Amino acid sequence: MNDSSNVTRYVKYFILIVIIAALISIGYRVAANIRNSNFKYDTYNILVLSKDSYLVHLDKSAKKITVFKYEGATKFLQNKSRIVQSLLIEVPIDAVIESKNKDLEIDKNFLTFDTFSRLFFNKGDNKLDGVNKTDLLKIYFMSRGVSDNDREESGDKIKNLKDFDNISYNNALYDNSIFDDKTSLQIINATDINGLGTRVSEMLKNMGYNVVSVDTNNDQKSSLKTRSSDTISFRRLWKIFDFPIKPSSSDSIADIILVIAPNNNKLFEGL
């Protein structure tokens, strides 16, 4: 009788240990998702690659959603790095959702419960980069609080790479926290990639950056030079260009200096 009672007790202990371990594991995964969440600033740009391509611009502070459809653009944007995709459409991309079946259709009603559940439970073989389940939950609840009057959509046909240059966003993608920051930015293209500095400038200006100069020099290593790393402008820029941080000199012409050098040429392959 005692042996049977001991076995029962051990089984209960074992089950309890398994339950505690499972709860710890779940808690760890939830904490990791929250810690690694990318949707933590006022604006968030998602590139959706399906039969056509879409840019979804979420603005938390303005409670607004803007969707741009790039008809026929997927063949130019797929299989490229996020920074190259950002430079092609001239918008800093925070996340990419790629529909392998090419059957995701996006409109100004993003994010519907149907699309949310499909992405959250990974129905339909979708590849998510830069967006986790915590982000999806944040996006869904944020989108449900956006009124119909604060949802906009527009589109362009993309037949070749040059068509990207003709897209006009008309300040629709401004991040007001960056624009109001009034932090000045100098861009230095030290690579042999012609026009890279101008491309980076246009991309960042579409986000609200105050670009005061685009220059070239012979630096061999990329860097981010700044007077203060506490500004929202710097933190967002470092998220895009994860370069070593250096202090800038007191006589520099801008608050932040972005130096793009040959040691990072591989980042821009496919541009």
C-alpha positions as CSV (number, residue, x, y, z in Angstrom):
1,M,0.0,0.0,0.0
2,N,2.8,2.3,0.9
3,D,4.6,1.5,-2.3
4,S,1.5,2.4,-4.3
5,S,1.1,5.6,-2.4
6,N,4.8,6.5,-3.1
7,V,4.5,5.9,-6.8
8,T,1.4,8.0,-7.0
9,R,3.2,10.8,-5.1
10,Y,6.2,10.6,-7.5
11,V,3.9,10.7,-10.5
12,K,2.2,13.8,-9.2
13,Y,5.6,15.5,-8.5
14,F,6.7,14.6,-12.0
15,I,3.6,16.0,-13.6
16,L,4.0,19.2,-11.5
17,I,7.6,19.6,-12.6
18,V,6.6,19.1,-16.2
19,I,3.8,21.8,-15.9
20,I,6.2,24.2,-14.2
21,A,8.9,23.7,-16.9
22,A,6.2,24.2,-19.6
23,L,5.1,27.4,-18.0
24,I,8.7,28.7,-17.6
25,S,9.3,27.8,-21.3
26,I,6.1,29.7,-22.4
27,G,7.0,32.6,-20.2
28,Y,10.5,32.8,-21.6
29,R,9.2,32.7,-25.2
30,V,6.6,35.5,-24.4
31,A,9.3,37.6,-22.8
32,A,11.7,37.1,-25.7
33,N,8.9,38.1,-28.2
34,I,8.2,41.3,-26.2
35,R,11.9,42.1,-25.9
36,N,12.5,41.5,-29.6
37,S,9.4,43.4,-30.7
38,N,10.2,45.9,-33.5
39,F,6.9,47.9,-33.4
40,K,7.9,50.2,-30.6
41,Y,8.3,53.6,-32.3
42,D,5.6,56.0,-33.6
43,T,5.8,54.6,-37.2
44,Y,6.3,51.2,-38.6
45,N,6.7,50.3,-42.3
46,I,5.9,46.8,-43.6
47,L,6.7,45.6,-47.1
48,V,4.3,42.8,-48.2
49,L,5.5,40.7,-51.1
50,S,2.7,38.8,-52.9
51,K,1.4,38.7,-56.5
52,D,1.9,42.5,-56.2
53,S,3.8,44.4,-53.5
54,Y,2.5,46.7,-50.8
55,L,3.9,49.1,-48.4
56,V,1.9,49.4,-45.2
57,H,2.7,52.5,-43.2
58,L,1.4,52.5,-39.6
59,D,1.4,55.7,-37.6
60,K,0.5,55.1,-33.9
61,S,0.6,58.7,-32.8
62,A,-1.7,59.9,-35.6
63,K,-3.8,56.7,-35.5
64,K,-3.5,56.4,-39.3
65,I,-2.8,53.7,-41.8
66,T,-1.6,54.3,-45.4
67,V,-1.2,51.5,-48.0
68,F,0.8,51.9,-51.2
69,K,0.4,49.2,-53.9
70,Y,3.2,48.6,-56.3
71,E,1.7,46.7,-59.1
72,G,4.2,44.3,-60.7
73,A,7.0,45.2,-58.3
74,T,7.5,41.9,-56.6
75,K,10.0,40.5,-59.2
76,F,12.2,43.5,-58.5
77,L,12.0,43.4,-54.7
78,Q,12.0,39.7,-53.8
79,N,15.3,37.9,-52.9
80,K,16.9,41.2,-51.9
81,S,18.1,42.5,-48.6
82,R,15.8,44.7,-46.5
83,I,18.1,47.7,-47.0
84,V,18.2,47.3,-50.8
85,Q,14.4,47.0,-50.8
86,S,14.2,50.2,-48.7
87,L,16.5,52.1,-51.1
88,L,14.5,50.9,-54.1
89,I,11.1,52.1,-52.8
90,E,12.9,55.0,-51.0
91,V,11.2,54.1,-47.6
92,P,13.0,52.6,-44.6
93,I,11.4,49.1,-44.2
94,D,11.0,47.8,-40.6
95,A,9.5,44.4,-41.6
96,V,8.8,42.2,-44.6
97,I,6.0,39.7,-45.0
98,E,6.4,37.4,-48.0
99,S,3.6,35.3,-49.3
100,K,5.1,32.2,-50.9
101,N,1.8,31.3,-52.5
102,K,1.4,34.9,-53.8
103,D,-2.2,35.1,-52.5
104,L,-2.0,37.8,-49.9
105,E,-4.0,40.9,-50.9
106,I,-3.7,44.1,-48.8
107,D,-5.8,47.2,-48.8
108,K,-6.5,50.1,-46.5
109,N,-8.4,47.8,-44.1
110,F,-5.2,46.2,-43.0
111,L,-5.0,44.3,-40.6
112,T,-8.2,42.3,-40.9
113,F,-8.8,39.4,-38.4
114,D,-8.6,37.0,-41.4
115,T,-5.2,38.2,-42.4
116,F,-4.1,38.5,-38.8
117,S,-5.0,34.9,-37.9
118,R,-3.4,33.7,-41.1
119,L,-0.1,35.4,-40.3
120,F,-0.2,34.7,-36.5
121,F,-0.8,31.0,-37.0
122,N,1.3,30.9,-40.1
123,K,-1.4,29.6,-42.4
124,G,-0.4,29.7,-46.1
125,D,3.3,29.5,-45.9
126,N,4.2,33.1,-45.2
127,K,7.7,34.2,-44.4
128,L,8.0,37.0,-41.7
129,D,11.1,39.0,-41.3
130,G,11.4,41.8,-38.6
131,V,7.9,41.1,-37.2
132,N,7.1,38.6,-34.5
133,K,3.8,37.5,-32.9
134,T,4.0,40.4,-30.3
135,D,4.3,42.8,-33.2
136,L,1.3,41.2,-35.0
137,L,-0.8,41.6,-31.9
138,K,0.2,45.2,-31.5
139,I,-0.5,45.9,-35.2
140,Y,-3.9,44.2,-35.0
141,F,-5.1,46.1,-32.0
142,M,-3.7,49.4,-33.3
143,S,-5.4,48.9,-36.7
144,R,-8.7,48.2,-35.0
145,G,-8.6,51.6,-33.4
146,V,-8.1,53.5,-36.8
147,S,-11.2,55.1,-38.2
148,D,-12.2,54.7,-41.9
149,N,-11.4,58.4,-42.5
150,D,-7.8,57.8,-41.3
151,R,-7.2,55.0,-43.8
152,E,-5.7,55.8,-47.2
153,E,-4.5,53.8,-50.2
154,S,-2.9,54.6,-53.5
155,G,-0.9,52.7,-56.2
156,D,1.7,52.8,-58.9
157,K,2.5,50.4,-61.8
158,I,6.1,49.2,-61.7
159,K,7.4,48.0,-65.1
160,N,11.1,48.6,-64.5
161,L,13.4,49.8,-61.7
162,K,13.3,53.4,-62.9
163,D,9.6,53.5,-62.2
164,F,10.4,53.4,-58.4
165,D,12.0,56.9,-58.9
166,N,8.7,58.3,-60.0
167,I,6.8,57.4,-56.9
168,S,5.8,60.4,-54.8
169,Y,4.8,60.0,-51.1
170,N,4.0,63.7,-50.5
171,N,5.1,63.5,-46.8
172,A,2.6,60.7,-46.1
173,L,5.4,58.7,-44.5
174,Y,6.7,61.3,-42.1
175,D,7.5,60.2,-38.6
176,N,6.6,63.4,-36.6
177,S,8.9,62.4,-33.8
178,I,11.8,62.5,-36.2
179,F,10.6,65.6,-38.0
180,D,10.0,67.5,-34.7
181,D,13.4,66.4,-33.5
182,K,15.1,68.8,-35.9
183,T,18.3,66.8,-35.8
184,S,20.5,67.5,-38.8
185,L,22.1,64.7,-40.8
186,Q,25.0,64.5,-43.1
187,I,25.4,61.5,-45.4
188,I,28.9,60.5,-46.7
189,N,29.2,58.0,-49.5
190,A,32.7,56.6,-49.3
191,T,31.9,53.6,-51.6
192,D,32.3,53.3,-55.4
193,I,28.5,52.9,-55.7
194,N,27.4,55.9,-57.8
195,G,24.4,57.7,-56.4
196,L,24.2,55.7,-53.1
197,G,24.4,58.8,-51.0
198,T,21.5,60.5,-52.9
199,R,19.4,57.3,-52.6
200,V,19.9,57.1,-48.9
201,S,19.1,60.8,-48.6
202,E,15.8,60.5,-50.4
203,M,14.9,57.4,-48.4
204,L,15.5,59.2,-45.1
205,K,13.9,62.5,-46.1
206,N,10.7,60.6,-46.9
207,M,10.8,59.6,-43.2
208,G,11.2,63.1,-42.0
209,Y,15.0,63.4,-41.6
210,N,16.6,66.8,-42.0
211,V,19.4,66.0,-44.4
212,V,21.7,69.0,-44.8
213,S,24.5,67.5,-46.9
214,V,25.4,64.6,-49.1
215,D,29.1,64.2,-49.7
216,T,31.9,61.7,-50.6
217,N,35.2,60.9,-49.0
218,N,37.8,58.1,-48.8
219,D,36.9,56.5,-45.4
220,Q,37.3,52.7,-45.5
221,K,35.0,51.8,-42.6
222,S,31.3,52.7,-42.1
223,S,30.3,54.6,-39.0
224,L,27.6,56.7,-37.3
225,K,29.0,59.8,-35.7
226,T,26.8,61.7,-33.4
227,R,26.8,64.4,-30.7
228,S,24.1,62.6,-28.8
229,S,22.8,59.0,-29.1
230,D,19.7,59.8,-27.0
231,T,17.7,61.3,-29.8
232,I,14.9,59.5,-31.5
233,S,16.5,60.4,-34.9
234,F,19.7,58.6,-34.0
235,R,18.0,55.5,-32.5
236,R,15.9,55.0,-35.7
237,L,18.9,55.6,-37.9
238,W,21.0,53.1,-36.0
239,K,18.2,50.6,-36.4
240,I,18.5,51.0,-40.2
241,F,22.3,51.2,-40.4
242,D,23.8,49.2,-37.6
243,F,27.3,50.8,-37.9
244,P,29.8,51.4,-35.1
245,I,29.1,54.6,-33.2
246,K,31.7,57.3,-32.9
247,P,31.6,60.8,-31.3
248,S,31.4,63.6,-33.8
249,S,33.6,66.7,-33.6
250,S,32.2,69.9,-32.2
251,D,32.7,71.7,-35.5
252,S,30.9,69.1,-37.7
253,I,28.2,70.5,-39.9
254,A,25.5,68.1,-38.7
255,D,24.3,66.5,-35.5
256,I,24.7,63.1,-37.0
257,I,27.1,61.9,-39.7
258,L,26.3,58.7,-41.6
259,V,29.4,57.3,-43.3
260,I,28.8,54.4,-45.7
261,A,32.2,52.9,-46.6
262,P,33.5,50.0,-48.8
263,N,33.6,47.5,-45.9
264,N,29.8,47.4,-46.1
265,N,29.5,47.1,-49.9
266,K,27.8,43.7,-49.6
267,L,24.8,45.3,-47.9
268,F,23.9,47.0,-51.2
269,E,24.3,44.0,-53.6
270,G,21.4,44.0,-56.0
271,L,20.8,47.7,-55.9
